[in-house]
């Protein structure tokens, strides 16, 4: 007798970005923040003037603190505003009321670790409540500070000194205030105004935000993110406002950056996609529902759901790379020696400047009568609708010095439409593991790849190893912190710093072959990684590329990007003059090529506006397809073996080996 077990079918619906963007400023947060502070102020005044019974003032103040936790919570996920400082400002004020014992930054770190390790007994600070035996639950509800402070102490060496000092100062200040009130006979007043309301609020918060969403769920966030927390449905007319939407806590864990008041809308847009992944759902009375039971329940309640179409990044519609004047929208300092340049692409050019993650643009301008052309990776997400590059200053560099010192919003630069193929094809239904190893400004293309991948492939995970001198020289440091908060359970960032004596000893130094060798033997095993991205100095990338291949990585799964190739001297030996037919932007041209010239050189000599940037075989801007004859490429850092096999070459590195060659830039 034999038995067979039906294998679960793959989900039929992609789980896209839920369409709930972080606003410039969250008006609901502003409203509940203002209302809560007003209530707390009035209740404090009432307590000090005996205008209300003690119980009434305690309940009012506890309600205000409970509401302020949602402000703190959204600020920790940078959901209050697209401006980082706004989130920090709201978070710091709210933290002072919710718990003055730790800093906002410390709370944010602890809370993100909860997201990353939900239901993991050893690493989830909230498991103190959600995993507690029932008979201990009431006591633990009121003691949530204990696991948080203990967790912070265990990880104190991982945290910045300023954050640790701020938390220490708050602990000391809290103690001083309590002792001072006790010595002056005002301890009961402090208790009525704050200490008792804060404990009441903490009890309810632990119950509603930690225990109700997570208790009795065995899967961790890493094992099954759809069953590490639950939605609680039913009586939503009262439950949703009462819990400030945390009855849809599963949506929050899947998409931490969604503002609290948009959880329900996100669920309804993606409902079938969630259900196909066996999302954990319970009713208001604690009954657990599987997908079919939930559908039945929903039909009884007359609710309907909609699906949001997936936003996939598109390649430029331009047939061949072409220069266009584009206005600079912003120039923002990233570090002391780098700037972020944002562009205002005209609507009529938007399709031509569409890009896939990992692509780059060439920038051209006139500096002192000299035509200066440089190539820069696009660092913005391909789903964001924005175009941005980052420029790191090179001593003596013409364009980087101009960008740092003179470029201003409103100026115009000539931009070439996006080219390059550093990224990889994305699939909304994929569940993959990505690892990027970068150094310095090598972060720019990977930042676009990372953001886009996590937004499109909602089941995939990404590890970024990022080498820099120190924290101050780290480009996009704040943005990476935001992304780690947004994708807490799917993004891990490992900072390696060569000149920071306070950095953990095992992460001090350079990103080099011995260090990667150690990681490959531990938690970055080649067999567990689907795609690798390497970007940085030539020597580093070359060493790591070779190491990965030695460990069994498939060559087409290791993607390499170099900002500079090797400039080579002109050669003539072994080459003969040739005739080159060129297809460029729909027009046909025939040019004569001198012995030793490259295809690109012959095109430029003939006055053709052929695309190019680095001239060193590193950027791929000049990519074209050989459709007749053959060429020899001297070096290639931009095209994968599969692309070369299809007939594509880098004209800046290609010399004809047949009397006649036909090259198509529009292919």
GIMO-V947954 format. One record per backbone hydrogen bond with DSSP energy under -0.5 kcal/mol. CO is the residue of the C=O (numbers start at 1). NH is the residue of the N-H. E is the energy in kcal/mol with one decimal. If there is no record, write none. Layout:
# GIMO-V947954
CO;NH;E
CO;NH;E
This chain:
# GIMO-V947954
4;6;-0.6
14;16;-0.9
19;21;-0.9
23;82;-0.7
25;27;-0.9
26;30;-2.3
27;31;-2.7
28;32;-2.7
29;33;-2.7
30;34;-2.6
31;35;-2.7
32;36;-2.6
33;37;-2.3
34;38;-2.2
35;39;-2.5
36;40;-2.7
37;41;-2.5
38;42;-2.5
39;43;-2.8
40;44;-2.3
41;45;-2.4
42;46;-2.6
43;47;-2.3
44;48;-2.5
45;49;-1.6
46;50;-0.6
46;51;-1.9
46;52;-0.7
47;50;-0.5
53;57;-2.0
54;58;-2.4
55;59;-2.3
56;60;-2.3
57;61;-2.5
58;62;-2.6
59;63;-2.2
60;64;-2.1
61;65;-2.3
62;66;-2.6
63;67;-2.3
64;68;-2.2
65;69;-1.2
66;69;-0.5
66;70;-0.7
67;70;-1.0
67;71;-1.0
68;72;-2.5
69;73;-3.3
70;74;-2.6
71;75;-2.2
72;76;-2.2
73;77;-0.9
74;79;-2.9
75;78;-1.6
80;26;-2.4
82;84;-0.6
83;86;-0.6
83;87;-1.4
84;88;-2.1
85;89;-2.5
86;90;-2.5
87;91;-2.8
88;92;-2.7
89;93;-1.9
90;94;-2.6
91;95;-2.6
92;96;-1.5
93;97;-0.8
94;97;-0.8
94;98;-2.5
95;99;-2.7
99;102;-0.8
103;107;-2.4
104;108;-2.8
105;109;-2.1
106;110;-2.4
107;111;-3.0
108;112;-2.4
109;113;-1.9
110;114;-1.6
111;115;-1.9
112;116;-2.5
113;117;-2.0
115;118;-0.7
117;120;-2.5
118;221;-1.4
119;121;-0.8
120;123;-0.6
120;124;-2.5
123;125;-0.7
124;127;-1.6
125;128;-0.8
126;129;-1.6
126;130;-2.3
127;131;-2.0
129;132;-1.6
130;216;-0.6
133;136;-1.6
133;137;-1.0
134;137;-0.6
134;138;-0.5
136;140;-2.5
137;141;-2.4
138;142;-0.9
139;142;-0.6
140;143;-1.4
141;144;-0.7
143;146;-1.5
143;147;-0.6
144;148;-1.3
145;149;-2.9
146;150;-2.3
147;151;-2.6
148;152;-2.3
149;153;-2.3
150;154;-2.1
151;155;-1.2
153;156;-1.2
155;158;-1.7
155;159;-0.6
156;159;-1.0
160;164;-2.0
161;165;-2.9
162;166;-2.1
163;167;-2.2
164;168;-2.6
165;169;-2.5
166;170;-2.2
167;171;-2.4
168;172;-2.3
169;173;-2.8
170;174;-2.6
171;175;-2.1
172;176;-2.6
173;177;-2.5
174;178;-2.1
175;179;-2.5
176;180;-2.8
177;181;-2.4
178;182;-2.2
179;183;-2.6
180;184;-1.6
181;186;-2.9
181;187;-0.9
182;185;-0.8
186;190;-2.3
187;191;-2.4
188;192;-2.5
189;193;-2.6
190;194;-2.8
190;195;-1.9
191;196;-3.0
191;197;-0.6
194;198;-2.9
195;199;-1.6
196;200;-2.5
197;201;-2.8
198;202;-2.3
199;203;-2.2
200;204;-2.1
201;205;-2.8
202;206;-2.5
203;207;-1.7
204;208;-3.2
205;209;-3.0
205;210;-0.7
206;210;-0.7
206;211;-2.4
207;212;-2.6
210;214;-1.3
211;215;-2.6
213;230;-1.1
214;217;-1.5
216;218;-0.6
220;224;-2.5
224;227;-1.8
226;280;-2.3
227;219;-0.5
229;280;-0.5
230;249;-0.5
231;233;-0.5
231;282;-2.8
233;284;-1.6
235;238;-1.5
235;239;-3.0
236;240;-1.4
238;242;-1.9
239;243;-2.8
240;245;-2.7
243;246;-1.6
245;248;-2.0
246;249;-0.9
247;232;-3.5
248;251;-0.6
248;252;-1.2
249;253;-2.1
250;254;-2.1
251;255;-2.4
255;258;-1.9
259;262;-2.3
260;263;-1.3
262;266;-2.1
263;267;-2.4
264;268;-2.3
265;269;-1.8
266;270;-1.4
268;271;-0.5
268;306;-2.4
269;308;-0.6
270;274;-2.1
271;275;-2.6
272;276;-2.5
273;277;-0.6
274;277;-1.1
274;279;-1.2
275;278;-2.0
280;231;-1.9
281;289;-2.8
282;233;-2.8
283;286;-2.0
287;283;-2.4
289;281;-0.7
290;294;-2.6
291;295;-2.3
292;296;-2.3
293;297;-2.6
294;298;-3.0
295;299;-2.5
296;300;-2.0
297;301;-1.2
298;302;-0.6
298;303;-1.8
299;302;-0.9
306;271;-0.6
307;309;-0.5
310;312;-0.9
322;417;-1.7
324;415;-3.2
326;413;-2.4
327;329;-0.5
327;344;-2.7
328;410;-3.0
330;342;-2.6
332;340;-3.5
335;338;-1.2
337;393;-3.5
338;334;-2.2
338;335;-1.2
339;341;-0.5
339;391;-2.7
340;332;-2.6
340;342;-0.6
341;389;-2.3
342;329;-2.8
342;330;-1.6
343;345;-0.9
343;387;-0.6
344;327;-0.7
346;349;-1.7
347;350;-1.2
349;353;-1.9
351;317;-1.6
351;354;-1.0
356;359;-1.8
358;422;-0.7
359;378;-2.3
360;419;-2.4
361;376;-2.9
362;416;-2.7
363;374;-2.6
364;414;-2.3
365;367;-0.6
365;372;-2.9
366;368;-0.6
367;370;-1.2
370;367;-2.6
370;372;-0.7
372;365;-2.3
374;363;-3.6
376;361;-2.7
377;390;-0.6
381;384;-1.4
381;386;-0.5
387;343;-2.4
388;379;-2.3
388;380;-0.8
389;341;-3.2
390;392;-0.5
391;339;-2.2
393;395;-0.5
394;397;-3.5
397;401;-1.8
398;402;-1.8
399;403;-2.9
400;404;-2.0
401;405;-2.2
402;406;-2.7
402;407;-2.1
408;411;-2.0
411;328;-3.4
413;326;-3.0
413;415;-0.6
414;364;-3.1
415;324;-2.2
419;360;-2.9
427;430;-2.4
428;15;-0.6
430;459;-0.6
432;461;-2.6
433;530;-2.4
433;531;-1.5
434;463;-2.5
435;533;-2.1
436;438;-0.5
436;465;-3.2
437;535;-1.9
438;467;-2.4
439;442;-2.3
440;443;-1.4
441;444;-1.7
442;446;-0.8
443;447;-2.8
444;448;-1.2
445;449;-2.1
446;450;-3.3
447;451;-2.4
448;452;-2.3
449;453;-2.6
450;454;-2.3
451;455;-1.5
452;456;-2.5
453;457;-2.8
456;458;-1.1
457;460;-1.4
461;434;-2.5
462;492;-2.3
463;436;-2.6
463;465;-0.5
464;466;-0.6
464;494;-3.4
465;438;-2.8
465;467;-0.5
466;496;-2.6
467;440;-2.8
468;498;-2.1
469;499;-2.9
471;474;-1.4
473;475;-0.8
474;477;-1.1
476;480;-2.4
477;481;-1.8
478;482;-2.2
479;483;-2.4
480;484;-2.3
481;485;-1.8
482;486;-2.4
483;487;-2.9
485;488;-0.7
486;256;-0.8
487;490;-1.4
487;491;-1.8
490;462;-3.1
492;464;-2.8
493;495;-0.6
494;466;-2.7
494;496;-0.5
496;468;-2.5
497;509;-2.1
499;501;-0.5
500;503;-1.6
504;507;-2.1
505;508;-1.4
507;497;-2.0
510;512;-1.2
512;516;-2.3
513;517;-2.6
514;518;-1.7
515;519;-1.8
516;520;-2.8
517;521;-1.2
519;522;-1.5
519;524;-2.2
525;528;-1.7
526;529;-1.4
531;435;-2.1
532;559;-3.0
533;437;-3.0
534;561;-2.1
535;439;-1.3
537;541;-2.7
538;542;-2.7
539;543;-2.3
540;544;-2.6
541;545;-2.6
542;546;-2.1
543;547;-2.1
544;548;-2.5
545;549;-2.0
546;550;-2.1
547;551;-1.6
548;553;-2.5
549;552;-1.5
554;557;-2.3
555;558;-1.2
557;532;-3.1
557;559;-0.7
559;534;-2.8
561;536;-0.9
565;567;-0.6
572;575;-1.9
578;593;-3.2
579;581;-0.5
579;661;-2.3
580;582;-0.5
580;591;-2.8
581;663;-3.2
582;584;-0.6
582;589;-2.4
583;665;-2.8
583;666;-0.5
584;587;-1.7
587;584;-2.6
589;582;-3.4
591;580;-2.9
593;578;-2.1
594;597;-2.1
596;571;-0.6
598;602;-2.2
599;603;-1.9
600;604;-2.6
601;605;-2.5
602;606;-1.4
603;608;-2.3
604;607;-1.6
608;610;-1.6
616;566;-0.7
617;637;-2.9
618;562;-0.6
620;623;-1.5
622;651;-0.7
624;649;-3.0
625;627;-0.7
625;664;-3.0
628;662;-2.3
630;657;-2.4
630;658;-0.7
632;634;-0.5
632;655;-2.0
640;644;-2.3
641;645;-2.4
642;646;-1.0
643;648;-1.7
644;647;-1.9
647;626;-2.6
649;624;-1.9
649;651;-0.7
650;653;-2.5
651;599;-0.6
651;600;-1.7
651;654;-0.7
653;634;-2.4
654;599;-2.3
655;632;-2.5
659;579;-2.7
661;581;-3.0
662;627;-2.3
662;628;-1.2
663;583;-2.6
663;665;-0.6
664;625;-2.2
664;667;-0.6
